[in-house]
Amino acid sequence: MAKLDRLLTLVNALHDTSDGLTLDEMAETIGADRRTAERLRDVIRLHFDLEELADDRRKRFRIVGSLRRVFTRPNAAEIAAVQEAAAAARRSGAAQAPLLESLAEKVKGALDDREKRRLDPDLEPLVRLQRHHVPAGPALTVSHEVLAQVQGAIMAGACVEFDYLRDGASEASWRRVIPAGLIHGPVTYLIGQIPGSEREPVPYRLDRMSAVRISNQPGCAAEDWDLDAWMGRSFGIWREDGHDIVLRVCPEAAPRAREWRFHPAQVFEEEEGGELLVRFHSGGLRELAEHLFTWGGDVAIVAPEDLREMMRERLAAGQGALGDVRPELSQSDGRENS
């Protein structure tokens, strides 16, 4: 550990000095020769803002800024990732887009001029040449105020009240629910629990909510509530009784299937001849049937029979050809179960 001890000792010495240290002073500080001090200086320069000062034909070095800031300062790749995530959210119409854009601006705004100059040459090409793929799907607009009210209710431990336009309804109906979660994506959903009801929480689409406000009635999700477990009981958003799903993938498509997530709790079983069985327990048969169209016949439904029947219905409805499948059908239309 002697080398690490020397390095950390020198880092602290270069940070604590106001006038800077010469190479000879650095060597004396760590009890080593000048060549060792030079090598450690070069390593430190890779990770810290090491300022070089001229003093009577001798060079002095010191670390600028606090050590805490050095370790918490974002690098170019991290800033570019946040900026592109914000841009992708904006292109897809995600409700979180304004929040991500605000975060990106705050991260950049926290940098001083020296840091900006150091990062700009790397940041420019990373931002210009990176994009998130935004697939075809719903293009919905959710007011930032709606999202802010729902998040405010979650933080306040209060119910949220709103008018909700159900699918096919001509007028919106008033609702008061306990906010049990937010699911973000091309369609953003509030998972709401009716206060005092034993019924399972149901999804509400934020783009169909209006007059959203934080209620005066307290309302918090139960301590044992698990949003991930709730989501895992369905293939998508649709809520229904779970089924034991068994799919058989042909040998040609098996390599692709092994790298595919059908469900978080999926289990693979190798079959003779190279076929692959995929097992999981889930509801959302309609969404699963719609997804299976994208496999072009490489996946066969082994069980349950209800899924087979759902696939027959979708085929009969003229959805058999891949080119005819509407991308938005893989998203729930937000119909309430209450």
Backbone hydrogen bonds, N-H to C=O, Kabsch-Sander energy under -0.5 kcal/mol:
donor,donor_aa,acceptor,acceptor_aa,energy
5,D,1,M,-2.4
6,R,2,A,-2.3
7,L,3,K,-2.3
8,L,4,L,-2.6
9,T,5,D,-2.3
10,L,6,R,-2.4
11,V,7,L,-2.4
12,N,8,L,-2.3
13,A,9,T,-2.0
14,L,10,L,-2.7
15,H,11,V,-1.5
16,D,12,N,-2.3
17,T,13,A,-1.5
21,L,61,F,-2.5
26,M,22,T,-2.4
27,A,23,L,-2.5
28,E,24,D,-2.3
29,T,25,E,-2.1
30,I,26,M,-1.7
31,G,27,A,-0.8
32,A,27,A,-2.4
37,A,33,D,-1.8
38,E,34,R,-2.2
39,R,35,R,-2.1
40,L,36,T,-2.4
41,R,37,A,-2.4
42,D,38,E,-2.1
43,V,39,R,-1.7
44,I,40,L,-2.7
45,R,41,R,-2.2
46,L,42,D,-0.8
46,L,43,V,-0.8
47,H,43,V,-0.6
47,H,44,I,-1.2
48,F,44,I,-1.9
50,L,48,F,-1.4
51,E,49,D,-0.8
51,E,62,R,-3.0
53,L,51,E,-0.5
53,L,60,R,-3.3
55,D,58,R,-3.4
58,R,55,D,-1.4
60,R,53,L,-3.1
61,F,21,L,-2.0
62,R,51,E,-1.7
63,I,14,L,-2.1
64,V,49,D,-2.5
64,V,62,R,-0.5
70,V,66,S,-1.6
71,F,67,L,-1.8
72,T,68,R,-1.4
73,R,69,R,-1.4
79,I,75,N,-2.2
80,A,76,A,-2.6
81,A,77,A,-1.9
82,V,78,E,-1.9
83,Q,79,I,-2.5
84,E,80,A,-2.4
85,A,81,A,-2.2
86,A,82,V,-2.1
87,A,83,Q,-2.2
88,A,84,E,-2.8
89,A,85,A,-2.1
90,R,86,A,-2.0
91,R,87,A,-2.3
92,S,88,A,-2.1
93,G,89,A,-0.7
93,G,90,R,-0.5
94,A,89,A,-2.2
97,A,94,A,-1.6
100,L,96,Q,-2.3
101,E,97,A,-2.5
102,S,98,P,-2.2
103,L,99,L,-2.3
104,A,100,L,-2.4
105,E,101,E,-2.0
106,K,102,S,-2.2
107,V,103,L,-2.5
108,K,104,A,-2.0
109,G,105,E,-2.5
110,A,106,K,-1.4
111,L,108,K,-1.3
116,K,112,D,-2.4
117,R,113,D,-2.4
118,R,114,R,-1.8
119,L,115,E,-2.1
120,D,116,K,-2.5
122,D,119,L,-1.0
123,L,119,L,-2.8
124,E,120,D,-2.2
126,L,122,D,-1.3
127,V,123,L,-2.4
128,R,124,E,-2.1
129,L,125,P,-2.1
130,Q,127,V,-0.6
134,V,132,H,-0.5
140,L,138,P,-0.6
142,V,140,L,-0.5
147,L,143,S,-1.7
148,A,144,H,-2.4
149,Q,145,E,-2.2
150,V,146,V,-2.0
151,Q,147,L,-2.7
152,G,148,A,-2.4
153,A,149,Q,-2.1
154,I,150,V,-2.0
155,M,151,Q,-2.3
156,A,152,G,-2.1
157,G,153,A,-1.0
157,G,154,I,-0.6
158,A,153,A,-2.3
159,C,217,Q,-2.9
160,V,177,V,-2.7
161,E,213,R,-2.9
162,F,175,R,-2.1
163,D,210,S,-2.9
164,Y,173,S,-3.3
165,L,208,R,-1.9
166,R,164,Y,-0.9
169,A,166,R,-2.0
173,S,164,Y,-2.6
175,R,162,F,-2.8
177,V,160,V,-2.3
178,I,193,Q,-3.4
180,A,178,I,-0.9
180,A,191,I,-3.2
181,G,191,I,-0.7
183,I,189,Y,-2.5
184,H,182,L,-0.5
189,Y,183,I,-2.5
190,L,204,Y,-3.0
191,I,181,G,-3.1
191,I,189,Y,-0.5
192,G,190,L,-0.8
192,G,202,V,-2.8
193,Q,178,I,-2.1
197,S,194,I,-2.0
202,V,192,G,-2.3
204,Y,190,L,-2.3
206,L,188,T,-2.6
208,R,205,R,-1.3
209,M,206,L,-1.4
210,S,163,D,-2.2
213,R,161,E,-2.5
215,S,159,C,-2.7
219,G,157,G,-2.4
225,W,222,A,-1.7
227,L,225,W,-0.5
230,W,226,D,-2.1
231,M,227,L,-2.4
232,G,228,D,-2.2
233,R,229,A,-0.6
233,R,230,W,-0.9
234,S,231,M,-1.6
235,F,283,G,-1.1
240,E,238,W,-0.5
243,H,282,S,-1.9
245,I,243,H,-1.0
245,I,280,F,-3.0
246,V,303,A,-2.7
247,L,278,V,-2.4
248,R,300,A,-3.0
249,V,247,L,-0.5
249,V,276,L,-3.4
250,C,298,D,-2.6
253,A,250,C,-0.8
254,A,250,C,-1.0
254,A,251,P,-0.5
257,A,253,A,-2.3
258,R,254,A,-2.3
259,E,255,P,-0.7
259,E,256,R,-0.9
260,W,257,A,-1.9
262,F,260,W,-0.8
266,Q,263,H,-1.8
267,V,279,R,-2.3
269,E,277,L,-2.2
271,E,275,E,-2.9
274,G,271,E,-1.4
275,E,272,E,-0.6
276,L,249,V,-2.1
277,L,269,E,-3.1
278,V,247,L,-2.7
279,R,267,V,-2.5
280,F,245,I,-1.7
282,S,243,H,-2.4
282,S,280,F,-0.5
283,G,233,R,-1.9
288,L,284,G,-2.2
289,A,285,L,-2.9
290,E,286,R,-2.4
291,H,287,E,-2.1
292,L,288,L,-2.2
293,F,289,A,-0.9
293,F,290,E,-0.6
294,T,291,H,-1.7
295,W,292,L,-1.5
296,G,293,F,-1.7
297,G,292,L,-0.5
298,D,295,W,-1.9
300,A,248,R,-3.2
302,V,246,V,-2.4
302,V,300,A,-0.7
303,A,246,V,-1.8
307,L,304,P,-0.5
308,R,304,P,-1.4
309,E,305,E,-2.6
310,M,306,D,-2.1
311,M,307,L,-2.3
312,R,308,R,-2.3
313,E,309,E,-2.2
314,R,310,M,-2.1
315,L,311,M,-2.4
316,A,312,R,-2.6
317,A,313,E,-1.4
318,G,315,L,-1.7
319,Q,314,R,-2.1
320,G,315,L,-0.5
324,D,321,A,-1.6
325,V,321,A,-0.6
325,V,322,L,-1.2
329,L,326,R,-1.9
330,S,327,P,-1.7
331,Q,328,E,-1.9
